[in-house]
Amino acid sequence: MPSKLDPHIAAMEGWLAKQPQLTALAIVGRLSEKDPEEFGTRQHSIVQRLLRALRRKTAEQLVAEEPLDQATTAAPLPGVVDGSGYVGPDPPTAPLIEQAQSPPGAVNQSISDRHRQWHHQGNIR
């Protein structure tokens, strides 16, 4: 069954070639500018599905074009991987059951002791 998007696929592919980061909502906006009677936010999900298919097709073409013997991998970037920027000691990792079985003040004391030790090591500015 033909889709109302079929006549616009070439335009969408052109937009994506120039701006690969375009979202389905941005594409719906552009289609709405061209034909406001036909396109609006109600078509967002159908455009999402088509966009997903177009990106998958493009990725498959790129993979098929790249010979395996010339494939390269990106070098990891230096620095913190998780993005947190945290460089202090690891937090307590005792299972919650062990922490719960300790006397009421013991968990806080243990954490407080770790905090003092961490502070003493110069980790808090």
N, C-alpha and C positions, 0 to 999 in steps of 0.2 A: 504494500500500500504506500503510495507516495506521501511524502511529508511536506508540510508547508515550508519547510526549511530547504528543500531540495534546490529551488532556484537561487538560493543565497549561499550555497556551500562554497562556491568559487570565491565569492567576496569574503566569506569568513576565513577561508584558507589564506587569502591575501593579507587580511588583517593580522592573522596569527603569524604569518611569515615575517611581518614587520615588527610586531609586538607579541612575542610568544607568551608573555605573562598575562595577557588579557583574560579577564574572568568572564563567566557566562553572563553575569549581570551587565557587564560593559558591552558585551556583544548584543544582548537584548536591547540595550539602550540605543545602540547604533542601528539595529534593525527597526526599532520603533521610530527613529528619526526618518528612516527611508519610507516606512509604511506604518503610520500610527494606527490605522484601522485594523491591521493584521497582527501587530506585535505589541506586547506589553509585558508586565511582570508575570502574567499567567503563563507565559511561554518559557519561564526561567528553567524549569526542570527539563524540558525537552531540549533546550539549548545546552544544558549541562551534559546530558547524555551524548549529544552530538559532539560537543567539545571533547569529551573524554575519548570518544571513538577517533576523532581526528588526531588527537595527540598520540594515541596508541599507534595509529597508522604511521604517523610521522616518525615516531621512535623506532618502529619496526623497519622502516625504510632506511633510517640512519644506521641501524645495526647491520642490516643486510649489505649496505654499501661498504662498510668498514671491514677490510680483510682481517682475519683473526691474528695473523702473524704481525700485523702492524698496530694492533690494538694497544693502547697505553692506559695506564691507571694514573689517576691524579695523586700527586704527593700530598700527604696529610699536612695541614697547616700547623705551624708551631703554636704552642700555647694551650690554654685550658680547653678541654674538649666539651664539657657540659655547659659552658657559657656562664657558670655561676660566679666565677672569679674567686671562689673560696679556696684558700690555701692553708687553712689551719689544720689541726689534727682531726682525725676521724671522730665522729660523734659516737657515743656509747652504742654498742651493738648487741647488748644482752637481750635475749628474748623478753617480751613483755611479761611472760609468766614469771620469769626469775625476778624481774623488777617488782612485780605485784606481790611476791612472797616475802620480800624484804620488809623489815619493820617500817612503819610509815615515814619516819624521818630519814631512813637510810638512803633512799633513792635520791632525795634532795641533797643530802650530805655528799653522796658520791659525785653527783653532778657538780655540786659546788666545789668539791676538791679538784675535779678535773678542770673546772673553769679557772680556779686559782693557779693551777699548774700551767695551764695554757697561757694565762695572762703573764705569769712569771717568765715564761719562755719568750716573751716579747711579741706575742701574736695579737695583742690588743693595743691599739694606738690611742 
